[in-house]
Amino acid sequence: MATASRHLCRSLVRMSSRPPSKRKCIQVQRRYIQPSPFRQLSTFPARFAKQEPISSDPDFNDEDLQSPQVPYTVDDLDPEERADYETMSKKDQARYLAVQNHIKAVMESGEMADITEDMAKRVAFQVDREGTNPNFLEERDLQKMKDDYWQEDEDDEFGQVPDADDEVDDSYITSIAESELEVHREVREYQRIAAWDLPLLSQFTKAYQPPQYAKEPLRFRYTTYLGESHPAAKKVVVEFKTEHIAQAANLSEDQRTKLIKLVGVRYNPDTDLVHMSSEKFENPAQNKRYLGDLVNKIVAEAKDKKDTFKDIPLDFRHHKPRVVYKFPDAWKMKEDRSVQSLLKRRDEVKLLEEEEKIVDGKQVVEMYVRAKGMAPGMARPM
């Protein structure tokens, strides 16, 4: 079983090997180094000449053992120490308790501070010798260290340690270039899918069959925004014709009329379409299920014979019909007729030019110049 002093020594070693949260100055880190004169013929560092490595724990003499005011008993041991304590002989148990009481008495008397300082010196010596402290810097290391760009022209009189400037790696790229590269990777991924995976889908092709609205009258429409999340993507729209829903649900004409009155402004009398949408829920599947249940409730209400709504007239004031003007077929310009009319128009223009004898202004000017006996280049405006 390890003694209390050995346990304390191991704790100090762990604390000294732990990197500090803030870099300390050289004077604080070198306070445990004893200065020594220069030795010319020795290869061992001068600062280690008068120090010895940490030895084993010293034995306590029975005569020097002290007793505290409140003795240390077996009940004060933790479960692990109690288990080790039970494995010892009675002589060792008494010796162990006496040593623990001596340590407690020393700590109460204040002598433990000197022992801890001496032990800290030994731990610092051991850690420094093994090189486990990466933050320990010596003066000769500071002299050999080359100054960076910002220290070439001036000396930092308060500088204790070199600046921890980040090393620049030329192989790194900027964040903008990294995002562009990510887009390029995504495009190439879809190109590979189009080249290798899409041709395999040909084995799942089926012949197109027009929808049978008499059996499946509901038509759902979704909105998808590729590559991004959009709040409108959860919206689902359903459309159906009252004629098709009447065939699928076996509705009579009166029940179909009642259904039109129930849907109200969602009915378009020109196209006989009922248009409804939902975006109450977060997922499109939930909105689709809600619309399907709503249509079932409307159909069930239309089949209810308790109230046929015959006393309520149809109201289509919400719908503004779009006026489409239809011209007679004789007014429409056909291909053969357009070509004939164009050729006829050209002939008329030629005959008109011959009859009116259109005068060319350039010829008139040349005739005037010749009559005056002037060169064509010397003609001046009158």
C-alpha positions as CSV (number, residue, x, y, z in Angstrom):
1,M,0.0,0.0,0.0
2,A,1.3,3.4,-0.9
3,T,2.1,5.8,1.9
4,A,0.6,9.2,2.2
5,S,3.9,10.9,1.2
6,R,4.2,8.9,-2.0
7,H,0.5,9.6,-2.8
8,L,1.2,13.4,-2.3
9,C,4.3,13.2,-4.5
10,R,2.3,11.6,-7.3
11,S,-0.3,14.2,-7.0
12,L,2.3,17.0,-7.3
13,V,3.8,15.3,-10.4
14,R,0.4,15.2,-12.1
15,M,-0.2,18.9,-11.3
16,S,3.2,20.0,-12.5
17,S,2.9,18.1,-15.8
18,R,-0.5,19.6,-16.5
19,P,-0.2,22.5,-19.1
20,P,-1.1,25.9,-17.4
21,S,-4.1,27.9,-18.6
22,K,-1.9,30.9,-19.2
23,R,1.7,31.1,-20.1
24,K,3.9,32.3,-17.2
25,C,6.9,34.4,-17.4
26,I,10.4,32.9,-17.3
27,Q,11.2,34.2,-13.9
28,V,8.3,32.4,-12.3
29,Q,9.1,29.1,-14.1
30,R,12.8,29.3,-13.2
31,R,12.4,30.1,-9.5
32,Y,13.3,26.5,-8.6
33,I,16.6,26.4,-10.6
34,Q,19.6,26.9,-8.4
35,P,22.4,28.9,-10.0
36,S,25.7,27.1,-10.1
37,P,29.2,28.1,-11.4
38,F,30.3,27.1,-14.9
39,R,32.1,23.7,-15.0
40,Q,34.5,23.4,-17.9
41,L,35.2,19.7,-18.0
42,S,31.6,18.4,-17.2
43,T,29.1,17.4,-19.9
44,F,26.2,17.4,-17.4
45,P,24.2,20.7,-17.4
46,A,25.5,23.1,-14.7
47,R,22.0,23.7,-13.2
48,F,21.7,20.0,-12.4
49,A,25.1,19.7,-10.7
50,K,24.1,20.2,-7.0
51,Q,20.7,18.6,-7.2
52,E,19.8,15.0,-6.8
53,P,16.9,13.1,-8.3
54,I,13.9,12.2,-6.2
55,S,14.6,9.3,-4.0
56,S,12.2,6.9,-2.3
57,D,10.1,8.1,0.6
58,P,12.1,8.5,3.8
59,D,11.1,6.2,6.7
60,F,9.6,7.7,9.8
61,N,11.3,7.0,13.1
62,D,9.0,5.9,15.9
63,E,10.6,8.4,18.2
64,D,9.8,11.3,15.9
65,L,6.1,10.4,15.3
66,Q,3.7,13.0,16.6
67,S,0.1,12.8,17.6
68,P,-2.6,15.3,16.5
69,Q,-5.3,16.7,18.7
70,V,-8.0,14.5,17.1
71,P,-6.4,11.1,16.3
72,Y,-6.9,9.5,12.9
73,T,-8.8,6.2,13.3
74,V,-9.9,3.3,11.0
75,D,-13.4,4.8,10.6
76,D,-11.8,7.7,8.7
77,L,-10.6,5.5,5.9
78,D,-12.5,5.3,2.6
79,P,-13.6,2.0,1.2
80,E,-10.6,1.4,-0.9
81,E,-8.1,2.3,1.8
82,R,-10.1,0.2,4.3
83,A,-9.9,-2.8,2.0
84,D,-6.1,-2.4,1.7
85,Y,-5.9,-1.8,5.4
86,E,-7.6,-5.2,6.1
87,T,-4.9,-7.0,4.1
88,M,-2.1,-5.7,6.2
89,S,-0.8,-7.3,9.4
90,K,-1.6,-5.8,12.8
91,K,1.9,-4.4,13.1
92,D,1.6,-2.7,9.7
93,Q,-1.8,-1.4,10.6
94,A,-0.6,0.2,13.7
95,R,2.4,1.6,11.9
96,Y,0.1,3.0,9.1
97,L,-2.2,4.7,11.6
98,A,0.7,6.2,13.5
99,V,2.2,7.6,10.2
100,Q,-1.2,9.1,9.2
101,N,-1.5,10.7,12.7
102,H,2.0,12.1,12.4
103,I,1.2,13.6,8.9
104,K,-2.0,15.1,10.3
105,A,-0.1,16.6,13.3
106,V,2.6,18.0,11.0
107,M,-0.1,19.6,8.8
108,E,-1.8,21.1,11.8
109,S,1.5,22.5,13.1
110,G,2.4,24.2,9.8
111,E,5.6,22.2,9.2
112,M,4.0,20.6,6.1
113,A,4.5,23.8,4.1
114,D,8.3,23.3,4.2
115,I,7.9,19.7,3.3
116,T,5.6,20.5,0.4
117,E,8.0,23.2,-0.9
118,D,10.9,20.8,-0.8
119,M,8.9,18.1,-2.6
120,A,7.8,20.7,-5.2
121,K,11.4,21.5,-5.9
122,R,12.2,17.8,-6.5
123,V,9.1,17.4,-8.7
124,A,10.1,20.5,-10.7
125,F,13.6,19.2,-11.1
126,Q,12.3,15.8,-12.4
127,V,9.8,17.3,-14.8
128,D,12.3,19.8,-16.1
129,R,14.9,17.0,-16.6
130,E,12.6,14.7,-18.5
131,G,11.3,17.6,-20.6
132,T,7.6,17.0,-19.9
133,N,6.9,20.7,-19.6
134,P,6.5,22.1,-23.1
135,N,6.1,25.7,-21.8
136,F,9.5,25.8,-20.1
137,L,11.8,28.2,-21.9
138,E,15.3,29.1,-21.2
139,E,17.2,32.2,-22.0
140,R,19.5,30.5,-24.5
141,D,16.3,29.3,-26.3
142,L,15.0,32.8,-26.5
143,Q,18.3,34.1,-27.9
144,K,18.4,31.4,-30.6
145,M,14.8,31.9,-31.5
146,K,14.5,33.9,-34.7
147,D,12.3,37.0,-34.6
148,D,9.3,37.1,-36.9
149,Y,8.3,39.9,-39.3
150,W,6.8,42.2,-36.6
151,Q,9.9,42.0,-34.4
152,E,12.6,42.8,-37.0
153,D,12.8,46.6,-36.5
154,E,12.2,47.0,-32.7
155,D,13.0,45.2,-29.5
156,D,10.2,44.3,-27.1
157,E,11.5,45.3,-23.7
158,F,8.6,43.7,-21.9
159,G,8.6,40.5,-24.0
160,Q,9.2,37.4,-21.8
161,V,8.3,34.7,-24.4
162,P,8.2,34.7,-28.2
163,D,4.9,35.5,-29.9
164,A,2.8,32.5,-30.7
165,D,2.0,33.5,-34.3
166,D,0.1,30.9,-36.3
167,E,2.1,29.3,-39.0
168,V,0.6,29.9,-42.4
169,D,0.1,26.8,-44.6
170,D,0.1,27.6,-48.3
171,S,-1.9,24.5,-49.1
172,Y,-5.0,25.9,-47.3
173,I,-7.7,27.6,-49.3
174,T,-10.2,30.3,-48.3
175,S,-13.7,29.6,-47.1
176,I,-15.2,31.0,-50.4
177,A,-13.1,28.7,-52.4
178,E,-14.0,25.8,-50.1
179,S,-17.8,26.5,-50.7
180,E,-17.2,26.7,-54.5
181,L,-15.4,23.4,-54.3
182,E,-18.3,21.9,-52.4
183,V,-20.7,23.0,-55.1
184,H,-18.5,21.4,-57.7
185,R,-18.5,18.2,-55.8
186,E,-22.3,18.2,-55.5
187,V,-22.7,18.8,-59.3
188,R,-20.3,16.0,-60.1
189,E,-22.2,13.7,-57.8
190,Y,-25.5,14.3,-59.6
191,Q,-23.7,13.9,-63.0
192,R,-22.4,10.5,-61.8
193,I,-26.0,9.5,-60.8
194,A,-27.3,10.6,-64.2
195,A,-24.6,8.7,-66.0
196,W,-24.8,5.4,-64.1
197,D,-28.0,5.1,-62.1
198,L,-30.6,6.8,-64.3
199,P,-30.2,4.3,-67.2
200,L,-31.1,1.5,-64.8
201,L,-34.5,3.0,-64.3
202,S,-35.6,2.0,-67.8
203,Q,-36.5,-1.5,-66.6
204,F,-39.3,0.1,-64.4
205,T,-41.0,1.9,-67.2
206,K,-44.7,1.5,-67.7
207,A,-47.1,2.5,-70.4
208,Y,-49.0,5.7,-69.8
209,Q,-52.6,5.2,-68.9
210,P,-54.8,8.3,-68.6
211,P,-56.3,8.7,-65.1
212,Q,-59.7,7.3,-64.5
213,Y,-61.4,10.1,-62.6
214,A,-64.6,8.1,-62.1
215,K,-62.6,5.8,-59.7
216,E,-60.0,8.3,-58.5
217,P,-61.5,11.8,-58.6
218,L,-59.1,13.5,-56.3
219,R,-56.0,15.2,-57.7
220,F,-53.4,16.4,-55.2
221,R,-50.7,18.9,-56.0
222,Y,-47.5,19.5,-54.0
223,T,-44.8,22.2,-54.2
224,T,-41.1,21.2,-53.8
225,Y,-38.2,23.6,-53.6
226,L,-35.1,21.7,-54.7
227,G,-32.0,22.2,-52.6
228,E,-33.6,24.3,-49.8
229,S,-36.2,24.2,-47.1
230,H,-39.2,26.5,-47.6
231,P,-42.2,27.1,-45.4
232,A,-44.5,26.8,-48.4
233,A,-43.3,23.2,-49.1
234,K,-45.8,21.8,-46.6
235,K,-48.8,23.1,-48.5
236,V,-51.0,20.6,-50.3
237,V,-53.8,21.4,-52.8
238,V,-56.6,19.1,-53.8
239,E,-58.9,19.5,-56.8
240,F,-61.8,17.4,-58.0
241,K,-64.8,17.8,-60.3
242,T,-68.3,17.4,-58.8
243,E,-69.2,15.2,-61.7
244,H,-66.4,12.8,-61.0
245,I,-67.0,12.8,-57.2
246,A,-70.7,12.1,-57.9
247,Q,-69.8,9.1,-60.0
248,A,-67.3,7.7,-57.5
249,A,-69.6,8.2,-54.4
250,N,-72.9,7.5,-56.2
251,L,-74.4,10.9,-55.6
252,S,-77.7,11.9,-57.1
253,E,-78.2,15.3,-58.8
254,D,-79.8,16.8,-55.6
255,Q,-76.9,15.5,-53.5
256,R,-74.4,16.9,-56.0
257,T,-76.1,20.3,-55.8
258,K,-76.0,20.2,-52.0
259,L,-72.2,19.4,-52.2
260,I,-71.7,22.5,-54.4
261,K,-73.6,24.6,-51.8
262,L,-71.4,23.1,-49.0
263,V,-68.1,23.9,-50.6
264,G,-69.2,27.5,-51.3
265,V,-66.6,29.8,-52.8
266,R,-64.2,26.9,-53.5
267,Y,-66.4,25.9,-56.5
268,N,-65.7,27.2,-60.0
269,P,-68.9,26.9,-62.1
270,D,-67.0,27.3,-65.4
271,T,-64.7,24.3,-65.0
272,D,-66.9,22.4,-62.4
273,L,-63.7,22.2,-60.2
274,V,-63.6,22.3,-56.4
275,H,-60.3,23.7,-55.1
276,M,-59.1,23.3,-51.5
277,S,-55.7,23.6,-49.8
278,S,-54.2,23.0,-46.4
279,E,-51.0,24.0,-44.6
280,K,-52.0,23.6,-41.0
281,F,-49.5,20.8,-40.3
282,E,-45.7,20.6,-40.7
283,N,-45.6,17.6,-43.0
284,P,-47.3,17.4,-46.5
285,A,-48.5,13.9,-45.7
286,Q,-50.4,15.2,-42.7
287,N,-52.0,18.0,-44.8
288,K,-53.0,15.4,-47.5
289,R,-54.6,13.2,-44.9
290,Y,-56.5,16.2,-43.5
291,L,-57.8,17.1,-47.0
292,G,-58.9,13.5,-47.6
293,D,-60.8,13.4,-44.4
294,L,-62.4,16.7,-45.2
295,V,-63.6,15.5,-48.6
296,N,-65.1,12.4,-46.9
297,K,-66.9,14.6,-44.4
298,I,-68.3,16.8,-47.2
299,V,-69.5,13.7,-49.2
300,A,-71.1,12.2,-46.1
301,E,-72.9,15.5,-45.3
302,A,-74.1,15.7,-48.9
303,K,-75.7,12.2,-48.6
304,D,-77.5,13.2,-45.4
305,K,-81.2,13.4,-46.2
306,K,-82.2,15.3,-43.1
307,D,-81.6,18.6,-44.8
308,T,-81.3,18.8,-48.6
309,F,-80.7,22.6,-48.8
310,K,-83.3,23.0,-51.5
311,D,-84.5,26.2,-50.0
312,I,-81.0,27.7,-50.4
313,P,-80.3,28.9,-54.0
314,L,-76.9,28.5,-55.7
315,D,-74.7,31.6,-55.3
316,F,-71.9,32.1,-57.8
317,R,-71.3,35.8,-57.0
318,H,-67.7,34.9,-55.9
319,H,-66.8,33.8,-59.4
320,K,-66.0,36.4,-62.1
321,P,-66.3,34.7,-65.5
322,R,-63.6,35.4,-68.0
323,V,-65.0,36.7,-71.3
324,V,-63.6,35.0,-74.3
325,Y,-64.5,36.5,-77.6
326,K,-65.0,34.2,-80.6
327,F,-64.6,35.5,-84.1
328,P,-66.2,33.9,-87.2
329,D,-64.1,31.4,-89.2
330,A,-64.3,33.7,-92.2
331,W,-62.3,36.3,-90.4
332,K,-59.5,33.9,-89.5
333,M,-56.3,34.1,-91.6
334,K,-55.4,30.8,-93.1
335,E,-52.0,29.9,-94.6
336,D,-53.1,29.7,-98.3
337,R,-55.2,32.8,-97.9
338,S,-52.4,34.8,-96.4
339,V,-49.9,34.0,-99.2
340,Q,-52.4,34.9,-101.9
341,S,-53.3,38.2,-100.2
342,L,-49.6,39.1,-99.8
343,L,-48.9,38.5,-103.5
344,K,-52.0,40.4,-104.5
345,R,-50.9,43.3,-102.3
346,R,-47.5,43.4,-104.0
347,D,-49.0,43.6,-107.4
348,E,-51.2,46.4,-106.4
349,V,-48.2,48.4,-105.1
350,K,-46.3,47.9,-108.4
351,L,-49.3,49.1,-110.4
352,L,-49.6,52.1,-108.2
353,E,-45.9,53.0,-108.7
354,E,-46.3,52.8,-112.4
355,E,-49.4,55.0,-112.5
356,E,-48.2,57.7,-110.2
357,K,-44.7,57.7,-111.7
358,I,-42.8,58.1,-108.5
359,V,-39.9,60.6,-109.1
360,D,-36.4,59.8,-107.9
361,G,-34.8,62.8,-106.2
362,K,-31.2,61.8,-107.0
363,Q,-32.0,61.8,-110.7
364,V,-33.5,65.2,-110.5
365,V,-30.4,66.7,-108.9
366,E,-28.1,65.1,-111.5
367,M,-30.2,66.6,-114.3
368,Y,-30.1,70.0,-112.7
369,V,-26.3,69.9,-112.3
370,R,-25.8,68.9,-115.9
371,A,-28.1,71.7,-117.2
372,K,-26.1,74.3,-115.3
373,G,-22.7,72.9,-116.6
374,M,-21.3,72.3,-113.1
375,A,-19.3,69.3,-111.9
376,P,-21.3,67.0,-109.7
377,G,-18.9,67.6,-106.8
378,M,-19.1,71.4,-107.1
379,A,-22.9,71.6,-106.7
380,R,-24.0,74.0,-104.0
381,P,-27.4,74.3,-102.4
382,M,-29.3,77.3,-103.6
